[in-house]
Amino acid sequence: MKVIFLQDVPNVAQAGQVKEVANGYARNYLIPRKLAAMAQPQAVSRIEASTKKIEARLTGELNELAGKLEGKKVSLKAKAGAKEKLYGSITSADIAAELKNVTGIEVDKRKIELEEPIRQLGSYEITIKLGKDIAPKVRVTVTEEEAEEKPPKKEKKTAKKKGAPKAEVKAAKEEKAAKKEKKAPAKEEKAAKKEKKAPAKEEKAAKKEKKAPAKEEKAAKEKKKTAKKIAKKTAKKTAKEPEAEKKTAKAAAKKTTKKEAKAKKEAKAKKEAKAKKEEKTG
């Protein structure tokens, strides 16, 4: 889709440009945000006319600004060493800041044409590229900054240097010694308390040591009891097993005898029936 841009869109186009863009990009982004409009002939001609007016107004403003800046002198100070070389450097940002201080005009540092920072004292003619064919020149002078005098060292405020009376110094020492003497009994009391607590700790440890064998004996007894219980249970089980086997054997024997008796009866009955049949036929 061909659109005409109403506003600058970074890395895409500037206001007033006619450009072919993707349909989705135009419909979903550019047109709803009023960044661009469809490039219809009427719209194109109208926007071209308005952009020409804006360009003419901007050109007039830039020419006026160039007139104010043309020939202006700016002086900057910097620390320098041997052969008038600066310890640091003067950049386009430094020149822009000083121009604002001198003229009250804010200049974009990117418009200042400085191939490399200034690293030596001297006077330099610098061009400011405001627009097409609009490039005023200013004079930048870099001078050496005077070294600041170091402030005198602060005198130490001690009693000895100021010549304080000996009596005052002596009294201060005595006070300090008295404070130390007061603190000493408190330290002794603390140490005595620690010494008192030490036997109690030892007694506690001894009791624990005495209790330990008793606990071990108790645990051993419990182990013996559980072992005896397990032995009794296993003995009972082993005693019951032969009895159960005998019972099952007796039951099996009974079953076999019953079956044999039944079989004998059936055989006897068959013989008797057979004999009766033979008697009848005879």
ROTITOR-963773 format. One line per 3 residues: for each residue z, x, y of N, C-alpha, C. Coordinates in Angstrom, 2 decimals, decimal comma. Atoms other than C-alpha are relative to their C-alpha. Last residue first. Layout:
// residues N
Z/X/Y/Z/X/Y/Z/X/Y  ...
// end
This chain:
// residues 282
-0,18/-0,19/1,42/35,80/-32,30/-121,35/0,32/-1,32/-0,65  1,35/-0,22/0,56/34,43/-33,18/-117,87/0,07/0,13/-1,52  0,77/1,25/-0,16/37,77/-34,60/-116,80/-1,36/0,13/-0,63
-0,55/1,01/0,91/39,75/-31,66/-118,23/-0,81/-1,29/0,05  0,45/-0,36/1,35/37,44/-29,17/-116,45/0,49/-1,00/-1,06  1,43/0,30/0,10/37,95/-30,88/-113,11/-0,53/0,27/-1,40
0,12/1,47/0,04/41,75/-30,82/-113,55/-1,46/-0,40/-0,19  -0,42/0,43/1,34/41,63/-27,09/-114,33/-0,14/-1,50/-0,19  1,08/-0,40/0,92/39,60/-26,35/-111,16/0,32/-0,47/-1,44
1,13/0,94/-0,26/42,04/-28,25/-109,01/-1,14/0,27/-0,97  -0,40/1,32/0,51/44,97/-26,34/-110,57/-1,13/-1,01/0,16  0,01/-0,08/1,48/43,21/-23,00/-110,00/0,32/-1,35/-0,64
1,41/-0,05/0,43/42,43/-23,86/-106,35/-0,11/0,00/-1,53  0,52/1,35/-0,19/46,04/-24,87/-105,73/-1,45/-0,07/-0,47  -0,58/0,86/1,03/47,26/-21,60/-107,18/-0,58/-1,40/0,03
0,66/-0,41/1,25/44,89/-19,56/-104,94/0,47/-0,89/-1,17  1,38/0,49/-0,08/46,04/-21,50/-101,83/-0,74/0,33/-1,32  -0,02/1,48/0,12/49,66/-20,96/-102,76/-1,41/-0,55/-0,07
-0,33/0,29/1,40/49,09/-17,22/-103,30/-0,03/-1,50/-0,26  1,20/-0,30/0,79/47,30/-16,89/-99,88/0,22/-0,34/-1,49  0,97/1,06/-0,30/50,19/-18,64/-98,17/-1,26/0,19/-0,85
-0,49/1,22/0,67/52,68/-16,34/-99,81/-0,99/-1,14/0,17  0,20/-0,17/1,46/50,62/-13,28/-98,77/0,42/-1,24/-0,79  1,44/0,10/0,28/50,37/-14,48/-95,15/-0,28/0,11/-1,50
0,37/1,40/-0,18/54,12/-15,09/-94,97/-1,48/-0,20/-0,35  -0,54/0,73/1,17/54,78/-11,65/-96,41/-0,37/-1,47/0,07  0,84/-0,34/1,17/52,46/-10,04/-93,79/0,46/-0,76/-1,25
1,31/0,63/-0,17/54,14/-11,83/-90,85/-0,88/0,24/-1,23  -0,16/1,45/0,21/57,59/-10,88/-92,08/-1,35/-0,71/0,05  -0,17/0,20/1,44/56,54/-7,23/-92,32/0,12/-1,48/-0,35
1,32/-0,19/0,62/55,16/-7,26/-88,73/0,07/-0,24/-1,51  0,81/1,17/-0,35/58,42/-8,72/-87,40/-1,37/0,08/-0,68  -0,50/1,14/0,77/60,42/-6,12/-89,32/-0,86/-1,24/0,24
0,41/-0,24/1,39/58,26/-3,29/-87,85/0,41/-1,17/-0,89  1,45/0,26/0,08/58,58/-4,69/-84,27/-0,49/0,17/-1,43  0,22/1,44/-0,16/62,36/-4,86/-84,70/-1,47/-0,35/-0,15
-0,43/0,66/1,25/62,53/-1,30/-86,06/-0,29/-1,50/0,05  1,03/-0,29/1,01/60,45/0,03/-83,09/0,32/-0,69/-1,34  1,17/0,84/-0,32/62,72/-1,74/-80,61/-1,10/0,21/-1,04
-0,34/1,39/0,33/65,75/-0,19/-82,27/-1,19/-0,92/0,22  0,07/0,16/1,46/64,10/3,26/-82,13/0,29/-1,43/-0,44  1,38/-0,08/0,51/63,39/2,90/-78,29/-0,09/-0,14/-1,53
0,60/1,33/0,17/66,83/1,67/-77,28/-1,36/0,06/-0,66  -0,72/0,70/1,08/68,53/5,02/-77,81/-0,63/-1,35/-0,31  0,39/-0,64/1,27/65,85/6,90/-75,74/0,67/-0,67/-1,19
1,40/0,34/0,29/66,28/4,44/-72,87/-0,43/0,56/-1,36  0,05/1,41/0,40/70,06/4,72/-72,97/-1,42/-0,39/-0,40  -0,59/0,09/1,35/69,87/8,53/-72,93/-0,07/-1,44/-0,53
1,01/-0,51/0,94/67,43/8,46/-69,91/0,50/-0,10/-1,44  1,12/0,95/0,07/69,80/6,24/-67,95/-1,05/0,43/-1,03  -0,45/1,19/0,73/72,81/8,41/-68,77/-1,14/-0,99/-0,21
-0,12/-0,38/1,42/70,99/11,62/-67,70/0,40/-1,20/-0,85  1,38/-0,10/0,54/69,87/10,05/-64,35/0,04/0,30/-1,50  0,56/1,36/0,06/73,44/8,99/-63,62/-1,38/0,01/-0,63
-0,64/0,68/1,13/74,74/12,47/-64,47/-0,57/-1,40/-0,20  0,55/-0,59/1,23/72,18/14,14/-62,14/0,57/-0,69/-1,23  1,34/0,55/0,17/73,10/11,73/-59,30/-0,65/0,53/-1,28
-0,11/1,42/0,33/76,74/12,63/-59,73/-1,36/-0,61/-0,29  -0,45/0,11/1,38/76,03/16,37/-59,81/0,07/-1,45/-0,47  1,13/-0,39/0,86/73,95/16,18/-56,60/0,35/-0,14/-1,47
0,95/1,12/-0,01/76,73/14,26/-54,86/-1,20/0,29/-0,90  -0,58/1,07/0,82/79,20/16,93/-55,89/-0,95/-1,18/-0,11  0,12/-0,43/1,40/76,93/19,70/-54,52/0,53/-1,07/-0,95
1,41/0,15/0,37/76,54/17,86/-51,17/-0,21/0,36/-1,47  0,28/1,44/0,09/80,30/17,51/-50,88/-1,43/-0,26/-0,48  -0,64/0,48/1,23/80,79/21,20/-51,63/-0,30/-1,47/-0,25
0,81/-0,51/1,12/78,17/22,15/-48,93/0,56/-0,48/-1,35  1,24/0,80/0,05/79,88/19,92/-46,39/-0,85/0,42/-1,20  -0,38/1,34/0,48/83,22/21,53/-47,14/-1,23/-0,89/-0,14
-0,16/-0,04/1,47/81,62/25,00/-46,81/0,35/-1,37/-0,59  1,26/-0,25/0,70/80,28/24,11/-43,26/0,17/0,08/-1,52  0,58/1,26/0,46/83,49/22,57/-41,95/-1,24/0,23/-0,87
-0,85/0,54/1,07/85,22/25,94/-41,73/-0,60/-1,26/-0,60  0,17/-0,87/1,18/82,28/27,50/-39,75/0,82/-0,50/-1,19  1,33/0,29/0,56/82,28/24,54/-37,36/-0,26/0,80/-1,27
-0,11/1,31/0,68/86,00/24,97/-36,85/-1,31/-0,38/-0,67  -0,72/-0,24/1,26/85,45/28,69/-36,07/0,13/-1,30/-0,80  0,93/-0,64/0,93/82,77/27,84/-33,47/0,64/0,22/-1,35
1,01/1,01/0,38/85,11/25,41/-31,74/-0,98/0,56/-1,04  -0,67/0,92/0,93/87,89/27,98/-31,73/-0,98/-1,04/-0,54  -0,14/-0,72/1,28/85,52/30,58/-30,15/0,64/-0,89/-1,07
1,34/-0,05/0,62/84,50/28,11/-27,44/0,06/0,67/-1,37  0,30/1,37/0,47/88,15/27,40/-26,66/-1,35/-0,04/-0,70  -0,69/0,26/1,28/88,82/31,15/-26,51/-0,30/-1,38/-0,57
0,55/-0,80/1,10/85,98/31,63/-23,86/0,74/-0,23/-1,32  0,93/0,81/0,79/87,05/28,77/-21,55/-0,50/0,74/-1,25  -0,74/1,06/0,68/90,07/30,64/-20,30/-0,89/-0,81/-0,94
-0,78/-0,64/1,07/87,97/33,78/-19,51/0,79/-1,03/-0,81  0,94/-0,37/1,07/85,46/31,65/-17,57/0,72/0,61/-1,19  0,38/1,25/0,68/88,29/30,13/-15,56/-0,95/0,26/-1,16
-1,15/0,39/0,85/89,62/33,63/-14,78/-0,31/-1,28/-0,77  0,03/-0,87/1,18/86,15/34,75/-13,52/1,12/-0,38/-0,96  1,17/0,39/0,81/85,96/31,74/-11,16/-0,06/0,81/-1,30
-0,34/1,29/0,64/89,47/32,45/-9,87/-1,12/-0,45/-0,94  -0,95/-0,30/1,08/88,53/36,12/-9,22/0,37/-1,27/-0,77  0,76/-0,62/1,09/85,42/35,05/-7,25/0,90/0,28/-1,20
0,81/1,08/0,61/87,52/32,70/-5,11/-0,80/0,53/-1,18  -0,83/0,82/0,91/90,02/35,48/-4,53/-0,78/-1,10/-0,69  -0,39/-0,73/1,21/87,20/37,82/-3,18/0,89/-0,84/-0,92
0,88/0,34/1,12/85,65/35,31/-0,71/0,45/0,63/-1,32  -0,21/1,41/0,33/88,57/35,55/1,71/-0,82/-0,40/-1,23  -1,31/0,08/0,66/88,45/39,40/1,64/0,30/-1,45/-0,43
0,17/-0,54/1,35/84,69/39,32/2,42/1,29/-0,12/-0,81  0,76/1,00/0,78/85,32/37,03/5,39/-0,18/0,45/-1,44  -0,94/1,09/0,31/87,98/39,42/6,67/-0,68/-1,08/-0,83
-0,86/-0,47/1,09/85,57/42,39/6,43/0,97/-1,11/-0,43  0,83/-0,08/1,21/82,96/40,53/8,51/0,84/0,39/-1,21  0,26/1,39/0,42/85,55/39,64/11,14/-0,77/-0,03/-1,32
-1,25/0,50/0,58/86,67/43,29/11,29/-0,16/-1,43/-0,52  -0,16/-0,62/1,32/83,09/44,48/11,80/1,24/-0,53/-0,71  1,00/0,62/0,89/82,56/42,01/14,65/0,13/0,53/-1,42
-0,50/1,35/0,31/85,79/43,16/16,30/-0,95/-0,71/-0,97  -1,12/-0,15/0,92/84,68/46,79/16,09/0,51/-1,36/-0,45  0,58/-0,41/1,28/81,33/46,00/17,72/1,08/0,09/-1,06
0,69/1,18/0,55/83,08/44,10/20,52/-0,58/0,30/-1,38  -1,03/0,95/0,44/85,52/47,00/21,11/-0,63/-1,23/-0,65  -0,42/-0,37/1,33/82,64/49,49/21,23/1,01/-0,99/-0,56
-1,30/-0,70/0,07/81,13/47,75/24,24/0,42/0,25/-1,43  -1,11/0,95/0,05/77,45/46,85/23,93/1,30/0,77/-0,12  -1,24/-0,64/-0,46/75,03/49,59/24,98/1,15/-0,97/0,04
-0,32/0,56/-1,33/71,88/47,57/24,83/1,29/0,61/0,55  1,01/-0,44/-0,98/70,68/49,82/22,06/0,33/-0,50/1,39  -0,08/-1,44/-0,22/73,95/49,44/20,02/-0,94/0,46/1,10
-1,17/-0,30/-0,83/74,26/45,68/20,39/0,06/1,48/0,36  -1,17/-0,39/0,80/70,78/45,09/19,11/1,13/0,42/0,92  -1,23/0,52/-0,61/68,02/43,16/20,82/1,19/0,31/-0,92
-0,90/0,58/0,99/65,10/45,29/19,80/1,32/-0,37/0,65  -1,18/-0,81/0,26/62,80/45,82/22,73/0,89/-0,71/-1,00  -1,26/0,68/-0,32/59,50/44,06/22,43/1,18/0,90/-0,38
-0,77/0,42/1,17/56,55/46,41/22,40/1,33/-0,61/0,44  -1,04/-0,95/0,42/54,55/46,45/25,61/0,79/-0,55/-1,18  -1,31/0,30/-0,61/51,46/44,19/25,66/1,06/0,98/-0,49
-0,97/0,43/1,00/48,21/45,88/24,70/1,34/-0,26/0,67  -1,15/-0,90/0,07/45,74/45,97/27,55/1,00/-0,56/-1,00  -1,26/0,57/-0,49/42,58/44,02/26,77/1,12/1,01/-0,17
-1,08/-0,04/1,00/39,36/45,99/26,39/1,28/-0,53/0,60  -1,04/-0,99/-0,29/36,69/44,89/28,84/1,11/-0,11/-1,04  -1,30/0,66/-0,25/33,81/43,00/27,25/1,05/1,07/0,20
-1,12/-0,41/0,84/30,49/44,78/27,58/1,29/-0,69/0,42  -0,78/-1,11/-0,58/27,60/42,87/29,07/1,21/0,29/-0,89  -1,18/-0,28/0,82/24,89/40,70/27,50/0,69/1,23/0,58
-0,51/-1,35/-0,22/22,38/39,19/29,93/1,28/0,17/-0,79  -1,32/-0,20/0,64/20,31/36,16/28,89/0,40/1,46/0,18  -0,37/-1,41/0,04/17,41/35,15/31,19/1,43/0,11/-0,54
-1,28/-0,29/-0,65/15,87/31,72/30,49/0,31/1,49/-0,16  -0,60/-1,30/0,34/12,31/30,69/29,71/1,27/0,19/0,80  -0,60/-0,74/-1,11/10,91/27,14/29,61/0,64/1,30/-0,48
-0,84/-1,11/0,46/8,65/26,09/26,72/0,55/0,77/1,19  -1,17/0,09/-0,90/6,77/22,77/27,01/1,00/1,04/-0,48  0,34/-0,56/-1,32/3,23/23,25/25,56/1,14/-0,15/1,02
1,33/-0,61/-0,04/4,18/21,00/22,62/-0,34/0,39/1,44  1,06/0,84/0,54/7,92/20,40/22,79/-1,33/0,73/0,08  -0,42/1,40/-0,07/11,28/21,85/23,84/-1,03/-0,93/-0,63
1,15/0,85/0,37/10,59/25,43/22,68/0,45/-1,45/-0,04  -0,54/1,21/0,62/13,23/27,48/24,56/-1,16/-0,95/-0,24  0,80/1,22/-0,12/12,05/31,03/25,29/0,67/-1,14/-0,74
0,00/0,86/1,18/14,50/33,93/25,81/-0,79/-1,27/0,29  0,68/1,25/-0,40/14,12/36,81/28,26/-0,20/-0,84/-1,29  1,05/0,50/0,89/16,70/39,48/27,41/-0,57/-1,31/0,55
0,52/1,26/-0,53/19,02/41,69/29,49/-1,21/-0,42/-0,82  1,26/0,00/-0,74/21,12/44,43/27,89/-0,37/-1,39/0,47  -0,16/0,40/-1,40/23,91/45,28/25,44/-1,35/0,04/0,70
-0,14/-1,10/-0,95/22,88/45,49/21,81/0,13/-0,55/1,41  -1,04/-0,93/0,48/23,08/43,29/18,68/0,20/1,20/0,94  -0,08/-1,14/-0,93/21,14/40,18/19,76/1,17/0,88/-0,43
-1,12/-0,04/-0,94/20,54/37,89/16,77/-0,01/1,27/0,86  -1,20/-0,50/0,67/17,02/37,84/15,27/1,14/0,07/1,01  0,45/-0,52/1,31/13,75/36,11/16,09/1,16/0,53/-0,83
-0,65/-1,30/0,11/15,39/34,05/18,83/-0,31/0,52/-1,40  0,81/-0,92/0,81/13,33/31,06/19,91/0,61/1,40/0,06  -0,05/-1,33/-0,63/15,92/28,53/21,11/-0,71/1,01/-0,91
1,11/-0,09/-0,95/14,82/25,08/19,89/-0,07/1,37/0,69  1,24/-0,25/0,75/17,01/25,38/16,79/-1,22/0,12/0,91  0,11/-1,44/0,27/20,07/25,79/19,06/-1,28/0,34/-0,76
-0,07/-0,21/1,45/19,48/22,23/20,36/-0,24/1,49/-0,29  1,26/-0,43/0,60/20,12/22,31/24,10/0,22/0,23/-1,49  -0,17/-0,33/1,41/22,91/20,39/25,81/-1,36/0,27/-0,62
1,08/0,54/0,84/22,54/20,54/29,58/0,22/0,46/-1,44  -0,41/1,34/0,44/25,73/21,01/31,67/-1,05/-0,66/-0,88  0,87/1,06/-0,56/23,98/23,90/33,44/0,47/-1,41/-0,33
0,59/-0,33/-1,31/26,41/26,83/33,05/-0,72/-1,19/0,63  -1,06/-0,31/-0,96/28,73/25,64/30,27/-0,56/0,19/1,41  -0,70/1,26/-0,29/25,85/23,95/28,39/1,10/0,22/1,02
0,90/0,81/-0,83/23,77/27,13/28,66/0,66/-1,32/0,39  -0,13/-0,50/-1,36/26,77/29,09/27,33/-0,92/-0,75/0,97  -1,33/0,35/-0,52/26,94/26,92/24,19/0,17/0,45/1,44
-0,01/1,44/-0,25/23,17/27,16/23,60/1,33/-0,45/0,61  0,82/0,23/-1,21/23,28/30,97/23,99/0,01/-1,47/0,36  -0,76/-0,53/-1,15/26,17/31,28/21,48/-0,75/-0,27/1,31
-1,10/0,94/-0,24/24,34/28,99/18,99/0,84/0,44/1,20  0,56/1,13/-0,77/21,18/31,11/19,36/1,08/-1,04/0,30  0,93/0,88/0,71/23,22/34,10/18,17/-0,52/-1,09/0,92
0,16/1,22/-0,80/24,88/37,06/19,92/-1,07/-0,84/-0,68  1,36/0,32/-0,45/26,05/39,76/17,48/0,04/-1,29/0,82  0,50/1,20/0,66/29,19/41,58/16,27/-1,45/-0,26/0,41
-0,73/0,04/1,27/30,40/45,09/17,06/-0,43/-1,22/-0,82  -1,06/1,00/0,10/27,69/45,34/19,68/0,68/0,10/-1,36  0,20/0,94/1,11/25,69/48,54/20,12/1,21/-0,93/-0,12
0,05/1,40/-0,48/25,84/50,12/23,55/-0,30/-1,01/-1,11  1,40/0,33/-0,28/25,07/53,59/22,12/-0,20/-1,48/0,32  0,89/-1,09/-0,38/28,64/53,81/20,77/-1,43/-0,49/0,13
-0,45/-1,35/0,36/30,73/50,68/20,69/-0,97/1,04/0,50  1,06/-0,95/0,36/30,46/47,19/22,12/0,58/1,36/-0,30  -0,55/-1,35/0,22/32,68/44,12/22,40/-1,11/0,91/-0,50
-0,27/-0,33/1,40/30,82/41,09/23,77/0,56/1,40/-0,09  -0,74/-1,23/0,17/30,30/39,27/27,05/0,30/0,21/-1,49  -0,95/0,04/1,12/27,61/36,70/27,76/0,67/1,35/-0,14
-0,63/-1,29/0,31/25,66/36,05/30,93/1,06/-0,20/-1,08  -1,20/0,19/0,83/23,16/33,22/31,34/0,56/1,37/-0,32  -0,59/-1,24/0,46/20,53/33,10/34,03/1,32/-0,30/-0,73
-1,46/-0,02/-0,05/18,29/30,06/34,51/0,52/1,31/-0,59  -0,53/-1,07/-0,86/14,60/30,82/35,14/1,52/0,06/0,08  0,89/-1,13/-0,32/13,33/27,49/33,77/0,69/0,98/0,95
-0,39/-1,19/0,76/16,18/25,27/32,56/-0,79/1,24/0,41  -1,40/-0,34/-0,27/15,98/22,50/35,15/0,41/1,31/-0,68  -0,11/-0,43/-1,39/12,18/22,44/35,13/1,43/0,42/0,34
0,54/-1,37/-0,07/12,19/22,33/31,32/0,11/0,55/1,42  -1,03/-0,89/0,56/14,44/19,27/31,45/-0,44/1,46/0,08  -1,09/-0,01/-0,99/11,99/17,47/33,76/1,10/0,97/-0,46
0,49/-0,80/-1,14/9,10/18,43/31,50/1,08/0,13/1,07  -0,04/-1,40/0,41/11,06/17,14/28,50/-0,47/0,93/1,11  -1,41/-0,42/0,04/11,73/13,81/30,23/0,12/1,48/-0,36
-0,49/-0,07/-1,38/8,05/13,41/31,16/1,44/0,49/0,04  0,62/-1,20/-0,60/6,99/14,26/27,60/0,48/0,18/1,43  -0,70/-1,18/0,51/9,48/11,74/26,22/-0,55/1,28/0,62
-1,33/-0,03/-0,63/8,07/8,99/28,47/0,78/1,24/-0,43  0,19/-0,33/-1,42/4,48/9,83/27,48/1,35/0,10/0,71  0,34/-1,42/-0,08/5,44/9,89/23,81/-0,15/0,45/1,44
-1,24/-0,74/0,28/7,18/6,52/24,11/-0,26/1,50/0,14  -0,90/0,17/-1,16/4,11/5,00/25,82/1,27/0,83/-0,18  0,58/-0,79/-1,09/1,82/6,47/23,16/0,88/-0,08/1,24
-0,33/-1,41/0,26/4,12/5,11/20,46/-0,56/0,91/1,10  -1,41/-0,21/-0,33/3,92/1,63/21,98/0,41/1,45/-0,21  -0,16/0,11/-1,45/0,11/1,70/22,03/1,44/0,28/0,41
0,61/-1,21/-0,59/-0,07/2,99/18,48/0,17/0,00/1,51  -0,97/-1,10/0,18/2,38/0,26/17,43/-0,55/1,28/0,60  -1,17/0,27/-0,84/0,18/-2,49/18,87/1,00/1,17/-0,06
0,38/-0,21/-1,41/-3,03/-1,02/17,43/1,20/-0,21/0,93  0,28/-1,43/-0,21/-1,49/-0,68/13,98/-0,31/0,26/1,46  -1,29/-0,71/-0,03/0,04/-4,16/14,05/-0,22/1,48/0,31
-0,71/0,38/-1,24/-3,28/-5,73/15,00/1,30/0,78/0,15  0,65/-0,55/-1,20/-5,20/-3,80/12,32/0,73/-0,31/1,30  1,07/0,93/-0,41/-2,69/-4,59/9,57/-0,60/0,50/1,31
0,95/-0,55/-0,97/-0,76/-1,57/8,26/-1,17/-0,96/0,23  1,34/-0,08/0,60/2,12/-3,40/6,58/-1,02/0,38/1,06  0,63/1,32/0,12/5,37/-2,56/8,37/-1,38/0,18/-0,62
1,46/0,01/-0,03/7,77/0,42/8,22/-0,48/-1,45/-0,09  0,42/-1,39/-0,21/11,43/1,33/8,65/-1,52/0,10/0,11  0,76/-0,10/-1,25/12,36/-2,32/9,11/-0,30/1,45/0,37
-0,86/-0,74/-0,92/14,98/-2,05/6,32/-0,67/0,22/1,36  -1,27/0,72/-0,23/13,26/-4,82/4,32/0,91/0,69/1,00  0,20/1,22/-0,80/9,83/-3,11/4,93/1,31/-0,77/0,20
0,44/-0,26/-1,38/10,76/0,43/3,80/-0,06/-1,28/0,84  -0,81/-0,90/-0,82/12,90/-0,25/0,72/-0,45/0,05/1,47  -1,43/0,02/0,31/11,86/-2,95/-1,74/0,85/0,84/0,94
-0,57/1,36/0,03/8,37/-3,86/-0,49/1,52/0,01/-0,14  0,23/0,71/-1,26/7,22/-0,35/0,60/0,75/-1,34/0,03  -0,73/-0,72/-1,05/8,78/1,59/-2,28/-0,12/-0,72/1,34
-1,44/0,27/0,18/7,55/-1,00/-4,78/0,83/0,64/1,08  -0,27/1,42/-0,33/3,96/-0,85/-3,45/1,49/-0,32/-0,07  -0,09/0,86/1,19/3,84/2,98/-3,50/0,39/-1,42/0,40
-1,22/-0,19/0,80/2,89/4,59/-0,18/-0,04/-0,94/-1,21  0,07/0,75/1,26/-0,33/5,13/1,83/1,24/0,34/-0,83  -0,01/-0,76/1,25/0,42/6,33/5,37/-0,06/-0,94/-1,20
0,52/0,93/1,00/-0,02/5,34/8,99/-0,18/0,79/-1,29  0,96/-0,49/1,00/2,20/7,38/11,32/-0,42/-1,12/-0,95  1,38/0,11/-0,50/3,78/5,73/14,37/-1,04/0,48/-0,99
0,31/1,30/-0,61/7,34/6,88/13,58/-1,42/0,03/0,58  -0,60/0,23/-1,31/7,34/10,02/11,45/-0,43/-1,35/0,55  0,92/0,16/-1,16/6,64/10,29/7,74/0,80/-0,18/1,27
1,02/1,01/0,35/8,14/11,00/4,29/-1,02/-0,11/1,13  0,84/-0,47/1,11/10,47/14,06/4,27/-1,07/-1,00/-0,45  0,01/-1,43/0,37/12,93/12,25/6,56/-0,83/0,28/-1,25
-0,62/-0,02/1,34/11,88/8,70/7,55/-0,10/1,45/-0,47  0,13/-1,25/0,76/11,21/8,44/11,32/0,73/-0,14/-1,34  -1,04/-0,99/-0,28/10,99/4,84/12,47/-0,28/1,26/-0,82
-0,62/0,42/-1,27/8,29/2,15/12,74/1,09/0,97/0,43  -1,44/-0,27/-0,10/6,09/3,71/10,05/0,50/-0,35/1,40  -0,20/-0,76/-1,23/2,72/2,07/9,51/1,49/0,15/0,22
-1,01/0,48/-0,95/2,00/1,00/5,96/-0,02/0,87/1,24  0,08/-0,74/-1,25/-0,90/1,25/3,48/0,98/-0,62/0,98  0,00/0,85/-1,19/0,00/0,00/0,00/0,00/0,89/1,25
// end
